Amino acid sequence: MNILVTGGAGFIGSAVIRHIINNTNNKVLNVDKLTYAGNLESLNDIDKDARYQFKKIDICNAEILKRAFKDFQPNLIMHLAAESHVDRSIDGPAEFINTNILGTYHLLEVARQYWQTLDDLNKQQFKFHHISTDEVYGDLKGTTDLFTETTPYAPSSPYSASKASSDHLVRAWHRTYGFPILVSNCSNNYGPYHFPEKLIPLVILNALEGKALPIYGKGNQIRDWLFVEDHARALYKVVTEGKVGETYNIGGHNEKQNIEVVKTICHILDELKPRTDGTQYESLITFVKDRPGHDLRYAIDASKIANELNWTPTETFDSGIRKTVEWYLNNMEWCSRVQDGSYQRERLGIK
């Protein structure tokens, strides 16, 4: 099959492409506009493979997208292109509205028009998989509930609102036009090749440089952590085996408070890269003012994808976080190259 992946130079997108090229016989076209968080170095392991190609395209540019569809003739679309950092969405929502909502609209329309030209066999094979987030569901504060595929939407941030909007667009294209879609909503990803604005890579790199480890509020926010390579496997299962029109929640079964996550990273670094002055990394933890509108708890019920598609995560948090820390220790040159100087790991989202 020919699989078109949007946002394939990003953290999750690059993991998906590496999984497809390394474990299947499919061809991949990576469509990415290469924002600050997109980096082709994340694909160095597979970019010489004849089944992989890259085109620098903004998904808001419908005409160029049409040419890419015509040339590549995709059977499957995996739509991961998105602005994804909550703090950045607080400082500047416009880019999130543009890429996540308008970009999804343009991609849907180009894909729908392409799909309508296909013969019956290729039409039946075609699927559009929209990859989204559990943040669209809002906050589970004060409950022991889990997000299911039927949980009502209640987004809190400009980021999650933009993703909720794109989810609704995708489902509307299915309902109105019969367009063959799938939606998946995932919990917090972590692992190798993660741009260092998110909690885990930020903490690792700050700790190694002896900088403060900022913890929002009391650090009691709870997230369900999903190793990115487990997520990549799940996404491939959804797009190839999932039922058209369905939604699949993907979680790691790893609920942890942010303060637990940071302390775990500190303890692993104490073991693998002790500080020269003999002090522990945990001494760098600094509590800062919480993010505006910060959701306290996210947690996913991933029983549907387990029961229907036979997917469960293979990494525990303990195994995954150790692999992640070791990867960063072994790839510090990658970390320095992907930070283009526009972001110095400063605090964002405090408006």
Secondary structure, 3 states (H helix, E strand, C coil): CEEEEECCCCHHHHHHHHHHHHHCCCEEEEEECCCCCCCHHHHCCCCCCCCEEEEECCCCCHHHHHHHHHHHCCCEEEECCCCCCHHHHHHCCHHHHHHHHHHHHHHHHHHHHHHHCCCHHHHHHCEEEEEEEHHHHCCCCCCCCCECCCCCCCCCCHHHHHHHHHHHHHHHHHHHHCCCEEEEEECEEECCCCCCCCHHHHHHHHHHCCCCEEEECCCCCEEEEEEHHHHHHHHHHHHHHCCCCCEEEECCCCEEEHHHHHHHHHHHHHHHCCCCCCCCHHHHEEEECCCCCCCCECCECCHHHHHHHCCCCCCCHHHHHHHHHHHHHHCHHHHHHHCCCCCCCCCCCCC
